[in-house]
Amino acid sequence: MQKIEDKAVLNYKQNMEFFEKEHKRLYEMLIALETLLSDGKYPQKYELEYKNSYFDIKELSSGNYLYGQNSIKYSKELLDTISFKKDDQVLESSYNFIYDKNSIDLLKEADAFFPHATTAPIIYYHSSNTNASMSMNKIYKFIFLGVGLGLHIKDIIQKTKTEIILVTDNDIELFRLSMFTCNYKDALCGKKTFFSIAQSSIELAHTFNSFYENGIIRNHYLKFCLFSSKDESTIKQVQQAILIRPEKCYSHSRLLQKSQKILNRIAKDYKFVNLQKKESENFFNDKPFLVLAAGPSLNAHKEWLKKHHKKFIIIAPLAALKTLYKLDIPADIVVHIDENEPLAKRELDFFENRDYFKETIFIFTASVADIFFETFEKEKIYLLEDRTSYKLNNCFIDVASVGEASYAIALSFSKGDIYLLGLDLAIGDDGSTHAKDHSDHRNLDTSSANSITQSASLDTAVTQVRGNFRKQVNTIPLLAMSIPVVDIHTSKLKLPNQNIYNLSDGAYFQETIALEPSDVKVTKIIKKIDLKSHLLALFDKYSSSSLSNEELQMLKDRQKRVQKYYDFVNTFREDSSSSSEIFMQSYTKLLNSMVAFEQDELHQIMMNYLLISSTYISDLFNTKELDNHKKHIKKIKKIIITLLEKIIKAYEQEIEKVLEDL
């Protein structure tokens, strides 16, 4: 028994040395836990016990055991569950798009701006030669969801020969006890490893992204080992982290379209507004902003809004205006970022009385539908860049949805109090995603909040986040991805003495004050005579409508850099592809060359494209049942080169066009 205890203590000591050297943040957390335990400031929840020739963990409050059986035997059973099958214990990181040959033939004739034109041929080739019932040659990446005593970790790593590992556990005290029974340095075999131990959902997402971006072409199927049902919640968090990645939310073809539209607006001398904090601007000091959005709380407080709207400068997305229009409440500033052309026409057709917009000014991202520029006067329109940086005067806004865009604009211009209503970023008790008049209003089944699936959807996978008034509220990834963006705008633009009041029964935002609408103390009515002319003068003061000499030179530099992308492709074309291993090395070199190149709009377009398409290519050649590799190499290489050159050419032509027009 003494030898067993000595070995356990030695394991712990060696683990602490390993974590201090290789995983400093985890080491600091463990030191803090040790201190709290020794000082009696952290009530010990568990105890490590050795009985019947194996270790187990006892929960002191209940007397229950973590394993409740032979932990060595259970660990062997976990090992036996691990297979190389693509449909067994995996998280899918790619969408299962299905194309037929007729669709592919049509898409071959489409330009790179057309959705799916440059991804569908690769996805179709992949699906025509593989399926989810096949097996992987190698498991490149692996996730341990919960560690228990860690007895299974080394055996699974040796069985899979995995190269990149993510280890997660929600309980740091449990993880600490595993350090007595598992020598992590030995178990991990020198593999690249990321630890997410007792992290918040935001911290876990950050750690997962680091894991995901390491060996990024190997993410098609992510194998995992689930230690117990208590660790299932981590699966949803990981799925959400995948869903909200930039390349998943915003395709390269949409980035191409966006760049095209923004360059067009620049050539036509539209005004781009500066979003730096205007600390010397006093116009809004006695005029509080009410930032409206189309969440369920907007509907819930219509009567309060009818009674009090004249006390605020109202800034609202177009999506919330149907509700305001029915209440005969005009918005002083309307914000819109959606690029959907058919939706734009339907939205505008709703407003039969266009005089409703008579005293309104508009802030759009420069890539919104053309109909907005045809409908409203140019002098009342101000533009922002989103995901591009052609302008230098802080005209860029980083947003996931229009709600936080409206909030950022209010923060940029105001030093005074700001009130938020309808910016729920959560779903209502009835499952409603938006206010009833919103075009995307749906009712979701919230009973799925705790269920686990192999893959998840951005707009239907119900999860939970901290609430503004409640401990937790239900949400979906499509909404939840905006929460950290709101917090970023607050940290960048909020002044120390500025108050942000959140009136919505939705998600919690950092540095905001939860306040029921009925408790709002604003009493002064704002006189809005000539408000529009004051707003126009103010926004004109912080806007520019032409490219500076420096911005023009940067545009010419972008044009020159395009040739480098052609060079990368030509190098790939000429590289040897005599085997699948050599081909993948050549393809990885192409990817790395583009990743390391200077960042601009084309770089972002190419990254989003490669991050999506590369996993299909990697998985194709990692399929055990795939035969005749040389045939597949020849075909897929030709497809890759054709599609890459199509994207590069599309961007090049748009840059050339705008330079000719300037």
N, C-alpha and C positions, 0 to 999 in steps of 0.2 A: 504493500500500500504506500509506503514511504517513497519508493521509486516512482510510482504513478503521480504522487503529489509533486515530487521534485521535477518530473517531466512537464507537468502542467505549469508550474511556476516558471520554468525555463522557457516554455513556449510563449508565455505572456511577456517575459522580459525581451525575448528576441523579436516578438511582434512590435513592441513599443519602439525598439531600436529601428526596425524596418519602417514603421510608419513615420517616425521622426525624420528619417532620411528621405523617404520616397513620397509620403502623403502627409505633408505638414499640417494641413488644416484638420484632417481627421485626428492626428496626434494631439493637437491642441484641444480638441473636443474631449478626447479621452483623458487627458491630464486634468481638465476642468471637472470631469465626472469623478475622477479619483479624489480630487480635493473635496468636492461636495460630500462624497460618501464618507471620507475619513473625518470630516468636520461635523458629520451628522446633519448636514443641511439638505441632503437628498435622501428621502426615505427609500431604503433598499426594497426592491420589489421581488427580486429573484435570488435563488441560491443554487449554486452548482453542487450536484450530488453524484457520488460514485457508488453504484450498487450493482450487484450481479454481473460484474466485469464490464460495465459500460457506464458512461456519464449520461445524466439527464439534468434538466433545469426545472426547479420547483418554484412555482408562484407562491409566495409567502402568504398572500391574503386568502387564497382559496385552497391551497394545498395541492392544486392540480400540477401535473407535469407536462412540459412542452411536448415531449415525445410520447410518454405514456407506454412505451415499449422499448425494446432493445434498440438504442440509437444507432448502433453499428449496422444492425440488420436493416433498419429503415433507410439508412444512407445507401446501402447496396440496392435497395428497391428503387430509390430515386435514380441511381445510376442506370438501372435496367430500363427506366422509362425514356432515356435519351436515345433517340434514333437520328438517322440522317434524312428522314422523310421530310418533304417540304410541307406536308399538311399536318404535322404532329408537333405540338408545343412550339409554335412559331408566332411571331408578330409580323404581319405583312406591312411593308413600308410603301408599297406601290399600289396604285389603283388597278383594278381588273377590267380595263377597257376591252371591249370586244369589237373587232372590225372584221368585215368580210372582204373578199378580194375586190369586189366592185368598188367598195368605198376606198380601198387603197389605190386603185387605178385612178379614181377621180382626184384623190388628194395629191397624187404625183404631179398633176397639172396646176395645183394651187400654189400661190406664192407663200413665203414664210410667215406672212401676217395672218394667214388663215388658221384658225384653231386646229390643232392636231396634225397639220400638214407635215411637220418635221419630226413628230414623235410617233405617229401611227405606224409608219413603215417598220420601225424598229420593234414596236410592241407587237405588231402583227407577225413579224418574223419569229419573235420569241415564242408567242403563243402557238404558232404553227408547228413548232419543233419541241416544245416542252409542255408539261402540265403539272399541276400541284401534287399529283399522286406520285411523281417521280422522286428521286433522291438526289442529295447533294454529294459531290465528290469530297468536299471539305466544308467544315463549319468554321468560317473565318471569324465570326463574332458570336459572343455568348453572353447572356444576362442571367445572373443569379438573383432571383426575387425572394429575398429572405435567406438567411444563412443557417439558422438554428445553431448547432455547434460546429458547423463548417466541415463536418466529417466527410461529406460527399464531394467537396469542391475539387480536391486534387485528382480524384479518380475521374470525374467528369472532364476536367481539362486534359488529362492524359488520353481519355477515350476519344474526344473530339479533335484534339490537337488544335484547338482554337487559338487565335493570335491576339484578339482584342476582347477585353472582358469588362463587364459592368457588374459591380456587386452592390446590391441595395438591401437595406433593412430599415424598418421604421422605428426600431427601438434600440437606442445606443447602449442601454444596459445589457440587453440580450447579446448584442454584438460583442460587448466587452467580455462577456463570459465565454464566447466562442474563441477568444484569444488564448484561453487556457488549453483548449483541445485541438485547435487548428493552427499550425505554423504557416501563416499566410505567405511568407517569403518562399518557403518550400513548395506550398500548394500551388502558387501562381506561376511557378516555373519561369520567372523572368518575363512573363507576358505583359503587354501594355494593359494596365488595369485602371479603371475609374471606380471610385467609391462614392456611393450616395447613402450615407448613414444618418438617420434621424433628420433628414433635410425637409424644409418646407417644399410645397409644390413648385414654387418658383426656382428654388435652389436645385431641386431634382431635375427640372427642365433644363437648367443650365448645364448640370453634370451630364445629363443624357445627350445634349447637343454636342458636348465635347467628345463623348463616346461615339456618337453617330458620325461626326465629321472626321474621325480617325478611321482611315480605310473606307472612305465614303461610298465607293462603288460596290461594297460588299453588304449593303443594307437591304437587299431585296427580301430575304427571309431572315429574321432575327430569332435565333433559337434561344429558348429560355428554360430554366428549371424553377418551378414554383415550389418553395419549401412547404408552405401550408396555406390554408384558406385566408389567414390573416394578412397575407401578402398580396392578395388579389387586387386590392385597391391600387397598388403600384402599376399594374397593367394598364389601367385606365389613364393614369398620369403619363405613362410612356406613350400610349397611343395618342393622347392629346398633344404631347410634345412633337410627335411626328406630323400630325395633321396641321399644326400651325407653323411649320417651317416655311420660309419664304417661297421656295420653289413649289411647294404644294398649294399655297394660297394664290400665287400669282405667276401664271405661266410665262415662259419666255416669249410666246407669240403676243400675249397681252402687253408685255414690256416693249416689244417692237412697235405695236400699235400706239402705245402711250408716247414713246419717243417721237414717232411720226407726227402725232397730233400736237405735241408741245412745240416741236420745231416749226410747225405750221403757224401756231399762234405767235411765236416769236417773230416770224417773218412778217406777220400782219400787225405788228406794233401794239399788241394788247398790253395792258398794265399788269405787272407782276408786283405783288405787295410784300413788303418786308415783315417778317414775323419775329424780329428781335424784340425783347422786352423794352417797352418805351417808358422808362422810369421817369423821364422829365415831362411826360404828357399828362395833363391834368383834366382833360375834357370829361373823362368818365368818373372823376373823383366823387361826385355827388349823384352819379347815375349808375346804380348797380346793374350788372348784367344778369339776365335770366337765360341760362343756356338750356334750351329744350331739346329733347331727343324723342324718338318714337318708341320708347319702351313702354311696358304695361302701365307704369306709374303715371304716364301722361294722361291716359284714359281715366285712371282712378281719381285724378284731381282736376278734372275739367271745371267743376264749379268754383274751386279756389282760383283757378287761372282766369276765369271770366271776371271774377271780382277784383283781382289784384294786378292784372297784366299791365295796367298803365303806370305802374310804379317802377317798371324795369325797362332797360334796353333789351329787347328780345332778339336773340340770335338763335336760329333754328335751321335744321336741315330741311331740304325740300320734302323729305320723307315724312316729316311731322306736320307739314302744312295742311294736309287734308283735314286733320282734326282742328287746327286753328281756323281754317277757312269756314268750317261749319259753325264755329263759335264767333265768327266775324272778328277775329283777332289777327291783325296784320303783324308780320315779323319785320323788324327794322333791318335785320341782316339775314339773308338766306344763304346757306352753305350747301354745296352739292359736289360730290366726288365720284359718283357712279358713272361708268362709261357705257352702260347698256343703252343702245340706241332705241330699240322698240319700247323699252320701259320708260325712257325719257318722254317719248311722244304720249304714251298713255297717262303719265303723271301730269303733263302740262295740259292735256285735253280736259282733265278734271276741272280745271279752273276756268269756267266759262266767262266769268267777269275778270278780265285782265287788269282792270283798274285796282284790283286787290293788291297788285304789285307796284302801284304808282309811287309810293314813298319808300320803296325797298331798294337796298343795294345788294349786290350779289358777289359772293366769293366762291369761285369754282377752282377745282384743279384743272390745269390747262388741257387735260385729255377728256373732259366730259363730252357728251354728244353734241354734234353740230347744231342741233335744234335750239339749244340754249343761246347760242350766239346769234341765231337768226331771230329769236323771239324777243330778247331784251337788248336795250340800248347799250352800245359799246362803252359809253361814258360811265355806266353804272356797274360795269363788270370789272372785278379784280381777280387775278389768277395766282395760283400757287403751283409749285412743282411737287410731284409725288413720285419718288423712286428715280428721279433724274436730277442733274445738277448743272444745267446749262447756264443758269443765272448765278451770280455770285453774292447778291445782296440779301441773303437769308430768306429766299422765297421758297425754300424747301420745307415740306411738312412730312413727318414720318407718322403715318396713321394706318390703322387697320379698318376703321369705319368712320363714317361722317360725324358720329357723336363726339368722339375725342378731337376731331378736326375743329368743330365749333368751339369746344372748350379751349383748345390751344389758341385760337384766334382771340377769344375773350381775354385770356390770360396775357396775351401779347400786348393788348392795347390798354388794359385796365390795371390800376393799382388798388382799386377798391374792392368791395365785396362782390363775390360771384355766387350765384345760386344755380344748382343743377336739378332739373326735373325731367324724368323720362330717360335719363342716361343709366338705365337699370343694369345693362349687360348681364341680365339674368332673365329667367322665364318666370311668369306669374304662377300663382297657386293653381290656376286652371290649366297650366301648361302653355299659355300664350307666350309667343316669342316677342311680339311687338304690340303696339297700340292697334286697335281693331281696324283703323283706316289704312294702315301700312300695307303696301303691296306684297310684302313678304310675311304677313301675319299668318301664323299657323298655331295649332294646339298640339303639343307633343305629349307623349305618354311618359310621365315622370317616374313611373314605377321601374324604369330601366336604369335608374341612377346607380344602382349597386350591382348590376349584372355585367358579366365579362364576355366579350366576344373576341374572335381571332383578329378581326379588323374593325375599325370604327369609322364613323362618318363625321365630317366637320360640322354638319348642321342638324344632326339627330342624336348624337351620343350624349346623353344626359350625365352631367357630373355635378359636383358641388364645390362652392367657394365661400369664403367668409362674406357674411352679409352686412349691410349698412345698419339696419335695425335688428336683424336676427343674427344668431350665431352662424348659420349657414343658409345659403339659398341655392336652388338648382340653376344650372346654366348649361350651355353647350359650347364646344370649342370655338365655334364661329364668333360667339359673343365674348367668351372668356379671354381670347387672345388680345382683346382691346384693353383689358384691365391694367396690365403692366405699362401699356402705352400711355394711358391716362396718368399713371403714377410718374412716368418719365417727364411728361409735360409739366406736371406739378413741381417736380424737383428742379426743373430747369427755369421755370418762368414765375413761380409763385414767390412773392416777396415775404419776408419774415412776419410783417404785421398785416398781411392780407388774409382775409377769411374766405374759405370756400365752404359753402353749405350744401350738403347733399340731401335733397328732399325726397329721394327715390327709395322705394322699398326693393332695392336690388343689391348689387355687389358693393363691397366696401372699397373705398379708395384712400390711399395714404394721404395724410395731412388735410383731411376734410372733416367737417363737423356734421354729424348726423342731426337732422332737424326736420320735424314734421312740418308740412306746409302751414298748418294751423298755428304754429308757433313763430312764424316769420314776423318780425317786428317792423318791417319797412312800411312807412306811412305816407311819405311824400310822393305825390303824383308828378311824373316828369312831363314838362311841357314840350311836346314834340313838334311844335310849329318850327319850320325850317330845319328840323333835325336832319333830313336827307342832305341838304346842302352842307351842313356842318360835317356830316360823315364823309361826304364826297371830298371835301377839302382836306379832311384829316387823312383819309386813305390815299389821296393823291400825294400828300406830303411824304408818305412812306412808300411810294411806288416808283417803278421805272418802266418805260415802254419800248426801250431799244437796247441792243447789245452794246456794252462798253467795248473799247478797243481790246481790253484784256479778255473779255468773254468771246469776242470774235476770233482772237488768236487761239483761244482754247478750242474753239470749234474746228479751226483749221488743223490743230494738232490731233484732234480726234480722227480727222480724215486721214492723216498720215499713218496713224497707228493701225488702221484697218489692214494695211498690207502685212503687218506682222502676223495677223490671224491666218491669212492665206499661207504665209510661210510655215506656220505650225502644221497646217493641214498637209502641205506639200511634203514636209518631213515625214509625217505619218504615212503618206501615200508611198514614199520611197523606202520606208523601213521594211526589214524582213518580217515575214509572217509565216514562217515555215511550220510552226506548231501553235497550238492554242496558248501555251505558256509564253512563247515569244510574242505572239500577237497581243496578249493582255499586257505584257511589259511595254510594248510599243504604244498601246492605247493609253496606258497609265502615264507614260511620258508626255503624250499629247495633252492629257488632262492637266498634269502638273504644270506644263508650260503655260497653259491658259490661266490656270489659277494664280500663278506667280506674276502674271503680266500686270501692267499698270491698270488700276481700277478706273473705269468710266462706264458709260451706259452700255456699250457693247460687251464689256467684261461681265457686267451683271446679267445681261441677256444670255451670254454663253454659259455662265455658271448655272443659271436656272435650268437651261437646256440640258447641260451635261449631268447635273445632279439627278434629273429625272430619267434620262435615257441610259445612263451608264449602268444602273443596277440591272436592267434587262440584259444588257450585253454581258455583264459579269456572270449573271445567273445562267445564261445560255450555256456558257462554256464550263460552268460548275455543275452541270447536270450529268449525273452518272450514266444515264441511258443514252446520252447524245453520242452518235457515231459519225464517222466521216468528217472529222473536224476541219480538214483542209477545205472541203466544199463549203462549209459554213463560214469559215474565215474569209474566203474569197467573196462570198455574197454579202456578208454583213459589213465588211470593210468598204465595199463599193457604196453601200447604203449610207454608211456613216459619212464618208467624204462628200457625197452628193448633198446630203442634208445640211452639213456644216457650211458648205460653200453657199447654199441657198440662203441661210440665215445671214452670213457675213455680207453677201451681195445686197440683200434687202436693206440692211443698215447703211451700207456704203452709199447706196443710191439716194437715201433720204438726206444724208449729210451733204452730198453733192448738190441736191436740189435746193436746199435752204441757202447754201452758200451762193448759188446762182441768183436767188431771189433777193438777197440782202444788198 
